[in-house]
């Protein structure tokens, strides 16, 4: 058969092979739980820590509602001062309830959570009705706490996710009371909404509005959140400078110690991105001399969690808090909690820290499982190659590991490189050669695992994986044997078409034209097998016509 035909059929087979290879492997890791999306780091504080309306943070008192409702009903509008204050107090009570039920809902699941959210919505409707009666009535326009009422009104609407309505209320506050002490808080609540929805440009603009009020209790919190925007946008140097300012301004203020602690932690987070390990202690001492050692230990933990073990080692004695056997316990706990990305980094750090550990093999297997979970979440050649390399050392003793390695290797495509076709003057049949160093252990492991596999899908995957490894080294007799077994005994499998193509290609490479034609005729006659395989059908027709012409 002309080599041009071989080359052309090789291209057709490569196309079919590409279609057959690119699917997510079925094999799950043995012990890893199904992972949710990895959580993203978030600021330690929220807006409630700086709201200046203390009433909103107080627990509601149920007896207040009945009394205030009666007082409002029995007080004429002419008693402006008293009635407006009753409205304000009742609206504040409802807002307290809205906040309390929202907080409670976050700790619940299922029907109890739904009921808590319904409770919050019911109190929200009453808060809106109450504040609207106060703020829309001209008779109460001189109420001295009307700006506070508008802020509480907007806060209640925002807590219920009615942002359009909340914006209107806040805008009324900003327009009618530009000198109110609640103006920066109004900007802050908007900034928090934008930040939580990752509208960082809008959030930063609102935080900057808060920073126009340096005497506001919200000032340094807003500055802290600007630092977080810098972190999110990878402006790490800017983040360092902002967190430094926040720590200096708050570390001696008893009312803001929580903010100072959060800013110190996040200074370390930013430093881990761009700072030098050998300069860390001096940098932390400039931030807060008393907390510098603890900051150094935090940096060591961050380095280890990010897989930066060498940077952690460079910290010297501080890494002792991280590079300990407890690191393995943290890795396993994180793995079981369904955080594969973080667990993978912790396993990698443990394996680097303790190369001679008694449980090294088990930890390495768990590490391979976390790599599998990451590859499923981001399926690309690099991820699947790492999976194949991680499982291969276990393949000779564990059939499941052998299958995992073979499946990952096929998915990564590094076992799927096209075989170089010989030149016209070369030997007509390629000579088998020793397996490459990276393929020999995998081939041995797959061969050892095959007799112990009982699941049909696993058998098919293992045989195809072994066939592809052998094909790379021109062992076409073995390729033909393995793929023939798949086609003959697992013809209903989704990968049977790929096996048939590889079988045909092996016959071509071996130049066994009589056997090739017999195979093509036999497969061509199996209309049920070819029903949904137009590419294979075309290949068979092409082989039959050219092979007959060759004869």
N, C-alpha and C positions, 0 to 999 in steps of 0.2 A: 504494500500500500504506500503511495507517495507520502513523503514526510509533510508536505503541505496539508494533506488531509489530516494527518495526526495533529498538526498544529491547530488546524481549524476546529477539530473535535475537542482538543484540549481547551480551547477558548469556550466552547459550548459547555463543557463539563465544569470549567471554572465558574461560569455564570450560574449554573445550577447549584454548584457547591456553595457559592456565596449566598444564594437564596436559602439553602438548607441550613447553613451554619448560624445565621443571625437570628436566633431566638433565645429567649431567656432560659437557661437550663432549669430543669425541674428539681434537681437535687437540692434539698435544704440542708443547712448545717445541722449536726446531730443535736447539739445542746443549746444553741443560742436561741433566745426568745425572738419572736417576730418584732423587729425594731420599729418604733415610731420615728417620726422625723426628729433629728437631733435638736435639742433645745438650743436657742441662741442666747448667749449671755445678755443680761439686762441690768439696768441700774438697780442699785440696792434700795433706793428710796422711791416713794411716790408723792404725788402732789398733796395728799392729805397731811403730810408731815409739816407743811408750811402754810396751810390755809389759816388766815387770821380770824375767821369766824369760829371761835372756840365752840359755840353751841352745836355746830355740825358734828363735832367729834364726841360730844357727850352722849351717853346712852339715853334713849327716849324714855319718858315716864308715861305709861299708858293712862294714868288718871288725869293727866293734863288735858287730853283731848276733850273729854266730856265737859270739863269745867269751862274750857275756852270756847267750845261751841255754844254753850249756854250764855256765856258772857257776850259773845258777838250777837246772838239772837236778841238779847235783852238790852243791848246798848244802842241808843239812837245814833244816827250818823252825825248829829250835831255835837256829840261828845267825841270830837275828832281825835284828840290825843289818846284817850283811853281805847277807843275802838280800833284805831290803826295799830296800836301796840298789841291788842289781842290778836288781830289778823297776823301780825308779824310772828308772834310767839307760836300761834297754831301752825302757820306755814313752816316755821323752823322745826316744830315737832314732826310734821309729816316728812320733811326732808331728812331728819334724823332716821326715821323709820325706813325711808327709801334706801339710805346708805347702809343701815344695819342689815336689811334683808338682802341687799346685793352682796354684802360681805359674806353673809351666811350661805348664800347660794353657791359661792365659789368653792365651798368645802363639801358640797353635796353632789350626788349623782342621781340619775333616774328621776322617778316621780317626786321625791322630796325636793330636788333642785327645781323642778318645774313649779311646784307649789310655792317655793320661796320666791321665785321670780315673779309669779303671779301676785304674791303679797306686795312685793316691791312696786309692781305696776299699779296696784290699787292705791297705795299710799302716794305714788307719783301723781296720779290723777287728782287726788284730794289736795296735794301741795300746789299743783298748777291752778286749780280752782280758787284756792285761798289766796295765793300771791297775786293772781290776776284781779281778784276783787279789791285787793289793796292798791296795786300799782296802776290800775286803769281808772280808779275813781278820783276825779279832780278834788273831791272833798278832802282827800288825804295827801294832796301834793306837797304839803308843808311838813309832813311827818319827818322828824329828824333822822330816822334810820331807814329812809326809803332806799338809799343806795345799798345798804346791807340787804334789804328785802329783795332788790333786783338781783344782787349777786347770788343769794340763796335760791331765788327763783331759777336763774340760769343754771346754777349747779345741779338742781333737781332735774331739770330738763336734760342736761348733759348726761347725768347718771343713767337716765332712761334711754339714752342714745337718740334723743330728738335734737340733733345738732342744728338743724335749720332754725327751729324755734329758739334754741338756746342762743344762737348767734344774734337773733333779733333782740333778745332780752339784754345780752351783754352790750350790744351796740347802743341800746337805750341808756344803759348805765354809763358807758363811755361818753356819749353825747351830752347827756343831761347833768352828769356829775364828774366833769373832767378832773376835779381836784379831790375826788373821793379816795380814801385810803384803799378802796377795793379795786381801783383801776388796774394796778399791777397784777392783782390776783385774777382779774378777768382775763387779762392778756395771758397769764400763766396757764389758766385752765384750757384756753384755746391752744396754746403751745403744746400742752400735754396731749391733747387730742391729735394734733398733727404728728407729734412724735410717735405716738402709739400706732398710727397708721402709716408710718414711715414716709410721711411727707416732710422730709427734713428741711427743705428750703423754707417752707411755710412755718415750720416749728422754729427754726432759727430766727426768722424775722420777728416772731412773737416773743421769743425769749429776749431778744434785743430790746423790745419795747419794755419789758419788765426791768431791764438793766438801766433804763432811764430814771428809775426810782431807787437810788442807792440806799435809802432808809427803809425800804419795804422789807418785811420779814421774808419775802419771797426772793430777794435779790440774789443771795448766794446759792440758793437752790437753782435758780435760773442759770446762774453762771456754771454750776455743776452740770446741768443738762446740755449746755453749749459744749462742754468738754466731751459729753457722750456723743453729740453729733460729730465732733471732730474724730472720735474713735470710729464711728460707723463709716465715715467718709475716708478713713485711713489717713487723716491728717494728724499723725501721731505726735509730732513735735508740738503742734498747737494744743493737742489734748494734754500733753505733759505740762505745758505752761498754765493752762486753765486750772487743772487739778491742783497744781502747786499753789496758785492764788487762793483757791477755795480752802485748802488746808491751813494756810497762813492766817486767813481771816476768821476761821471758825474753831481752831483747835483749843483755844482758851476760853471759848464761850460755852458755858454749861448747857445752854439751851440748844446748841447746835453740834454737840459732840457726835451725834449719829451721822450728821452730814460730813463732819471732818473725817470720821472713820471710813465712810464710803469713798470720799475723795482720795484718801490714802490708798485704799485698795485699788482704785481705778488708775491712780498714778502708776502703780506697779503694773497693771494690765497694759498700759500704754508703753511703759519702759520695756516690757518683755518683747515688744515688736521692734524697737529700734535701738535700745540701750546696749551697752557693752557690759558683760558680766563682771569684769574686773573693776568697773567704775561704779557698780550698783550701790555698794555700801556708802560711798561718799555722797552719791546723789540722794539716797534716802535720808542720810543724816541732815542734809540741807532742807529736806521737806519736813522732817520731824525727828529730831535726834533720839527722843525717847522710844519712838516706834520703829526705828531704822532696822533693828535686828529682826523684828517680826515681819517687816516688809521684805527683808531679804529671804526669809523662809517662805513667804508667800510667792516671791519670784521663783524660788526653786520649785515649788509645787506647780506653778504655771509652766515652767520649762518642761518639767516631766510630763505634765498632761498634754503638752503640745508635741511631745516626742523629741524635744531638744535636750537630750541627755548630756551631750558634751557641754552645752552652756550651763546646765545644772551643776556638772562636776566642777566647772570653772569657778563656781561660787564658793568652793572650799567647804568649810565646816557646815555651812547652812544647808547644803544638800543632804546632810545626814538626816534631816527631818523628812526627806522625800525618798531617797534611795535606800529604803529599808524593806524588810520582808512584808511590812504592811502594804507596800505598793502592790504586791500581788493580790492581797485581799481587796484592795480598792478596785483593781482591774476586774476581778470576778464579780464584785458587787455591781459595778457599773455595767458590765456585760449583761447580767441578769435583769438590770433595770431597763434594758432596751436602749442603751446609748452606745451603738457600735463604734462610732467615730472616736469618742473619748476613750472607750475601752481599748480600742486598737492601739492608741497612743500609750496608754498605761501598760498594756502587755509588752509593747515594743521596748518601753523604758525598763521594765522588769527584766526582760531577756538581755538587755545591754548591761544593766547593773549587776545581774547575777548569772554569769555565763555557766557556772558550775552547779546551779541550784538542783536539788533532788527532783523537784517538780517541773524542771525545765521543759521536758517533752510535752507534758500535759498543757503547760502554759503556751507552748508554741502551737499546739493544736487549737486551743481556744483563740489564739491570735489569728490563725488561719480562718477560723469561723467569722471573726469580726471583719476580716478583709472581704470574705464572701458577701456579708451583709452590705458593706460599702459598695462593692462592685455591682450588686443588684440595684442599689440606689442610683449609682452613676456608672452605667455599663459602657466602659470604653476599653481599648486595648491595654492601656497601662494598668488599670485596676485588675482586669482578668489575668494578666500576666503575673501580677503579684500573688494572686490567689493560687495559680498553678504552681508557682515556685514555693509557696508556703505549704501546700498539701503534699507535694512530691516526696519529701523525706519520710512521710508516714505511709506511702502507697504500698510498699512491699509487705507490710504487716496488717494493713487495714484496707479491705476492698472498697469501702465507702470513700476513704481518702484517695485511693487510686482513681475512682470514678470522678471525684470532685476535681482532681488535678487534670484529668483528661478533658472533662467538660469545660473547665475554665481555660485550658490551653486552646481548645478548638474555638471557643468564643473570642479569645484574644487574637485569633488569626495567626499566631506565630507558629502554629503547626500546619498552616494552610498555604505556605508559599508555593508558587507554581514550580514544578520540576523543570529544570533547564532541559530543553530538547537537544539531543545531540546534533552536531553538524552533519551535513550530507555524507561526508567522507568517513564519519566515525563508525564504530561498530554498530550494526543494526539493532542489537538488543543491549540496552544499558546494563552495565555490570554492577551487581550488588556491591555495596561498600559498607564498612562498619558504621554503626549508628553514631550520630554526633554525641558529644559529651552530655549535652543537655537532654537528649532523647533516650539514651540507653537506660537510665534509672526508671524513667516513666514507662518505657516499653516493658521492662522486666516486671515492674509493679503491676501493670495492667494484665500481663500474661499470668501472673500469680493470682490475681484477684478474680479473673474470669471463671475459673471452676467453682468459686464460692458464691457467685451471683445467681440469684433465682428470679429476680424481677426482670420481665422482658425488656422494659425500657432501659434499665441499667445495663443489661447485656448488650443491647444495640449500641448504646453510647460508648461503652467500653471497647467493643469490637471496632467501631468506626474510629475511635481515638487511636487505637493500636494500628489500624490500617493506615491512617494518615502519617503516623510516626514512621512506619516501615516504608511507606511510599517515598518519603524524603530521602531514604538511603537506597532507593531502587530495588527493594525487596518485593518485586511485583507478584511473585508466586504467593507470598504471604498475604499481600493486599487482596489478590483474587480469592484466596481461600476465605478470608475474613468477611469480605463484602458479599461473596456468594452465600455464605451462611446467613447473613442478614436478609438477603433477598429471598432465599428459599424458605426460611423459617419465620421471618417477621415481616412478611410482605405488606401487612396492613399498617406497619409503623410509619410515622410521618417522615422518618429519615430513610425509608427504603428507596426512595428515588435517588437520594444522594449515594446510597450504597450501590445501586445499579449503575450509576454514572462512573463511580470509581472502579467497578468491576469491568465495565466496557473499556475504560482507559487502561486498566492493567493488561487486558488482552491485546490492546493496540501496542502498548509498550513492549510486550513480549513477542509481538508479531505472530500470534497464534490465530491466523485469519480464519481457519476452518472452525475453531472453537468460538471465535468472535461472531461469525455468521450464524452458527447454530444458536448461540445465546441471543443474538438480536432477533432471530426468527421466533424463538420461544417467548421472549418478552413481548414482541410485537403481537403475538397471537393472544396474549392475556389482556383482553380489552377492559376487563374490570380493573386491573392494575393500572392501566394507562389512562383511565377515564379523566382524572384531574391532573394529568402530568403532561401537558402539551410540549414542554421543552424536551423531556425524555423521549416522547413519541417522535419528535422531529429528529433527535439524535439517532434513534433506532432506524428510522427511514433512511437517513443519510448513510449510516453504516451499511445497511443492507444493499442499497443501490451501488455504492462505491465498492463494496466487497465483491458483489457479483461481477461488476465490471473488471475488477482485479483478476478474478478467476478467468 
